[in-house]
Structure formats: structure tokens, C-alpha cells
Amino acid sequence: MKTTKEIKEFKLANTKDGVIKVSKIEEPYGENSKPVVSIAVSLNGNDVDWKAHIPYENIDELIEALKEAKNY
């Protein structure tokens, strides 16, 4: 059964009402599918404009890529 647990929500920089929401989704693609981290971006604070599902196995690589991106 698909369940979602919000981990953190924070303001999207350079927007009036935008937010970024990070959540854990259990069984996102049906029974026995592995959990993912969902990163959702809303420009108005309500409607999702972009969303990415990241498998837990890729979190460390994603963090490293984000650290590299911060240096550009």
C-alpha cells in the first residue's frame, strides 16, 4: 500500500510562496516496490510543478552531485 511520510518542507528561494517538499514514499509503484525519496517543487505552495523520485540506493550519489553543483 502506497504511503507517504513528509520529511521536510522549506521555502523555495526567489519565490513568493514556493516550497520544496521532501518525502518518503513506501511502495510507490505498487505492492513490493522499493521506497523512494520524493522531491517535489511547488511555485505557489500548493500545486506540484516538478517532482523527482530517487531510489534510496542513489541518495549518496545524489548528495555528491548536489555538492559538486553548488561549486559551479
N, C-alpha and C positions, 0 to 999 in steps of 0.2 A: 504494500500500500504506500503510495507516494505521500510523504510528509515533509514539510519544510520548517526549519528552525532558523529564525533570523539570528545572525551572529553579531552584526554591527551595521549601523546606518550612520552616514556622515554627509555633510554638506558638499555638494559639487562646486568646486571653486569657479569663480567667474560667472555664476548664475544667481538669479534672484531666489528661486525656490528649488533648484535642482538638488538631488541627493544620489548617493551611491549606496546600494544595499548589498551586503554580503550575507549569504545564507547557505545552510547545508540542506541538500535535498536527498532524502532516502528514496531508493528505488525510482529514480527519475524517469526511467524508460520502461517501466513495468516490473513485474514480480522478479525478484532476484537480481535486478540490475544494481551495479555498484553505486554508492553515493557519490555526489559531486558537490563542488562548491559553486554556487551561482553568484555571479557578479552582475547586478542589474543597475542601470543608469536611467534616471528619470530627470528630464529637464524641468518639468513643472512640479515635481514632488509626488505625482500620482501615477501618471501613465509611464510604462516602461518603454524607453526609446531604444535601448540596446541591452542585450543580455548575453552572457557567456557562461557555459557550463565547463568547469575544469575538473577532470578526474583527480582524486586525491593523490594518485601516483605522480602527477605532474606539478604539484604545488611548489616543490623546491625549485624546479627548473623555472617556473613562472616567476618566483620571487627573485631569482638571479637575473632573469631577463629584465624585470622591472628595475632592479638596482642598476643594471647597465644603461637602461633607457634614461634614468634620472641623471646620468653623467653626460648626456648628449646636449 
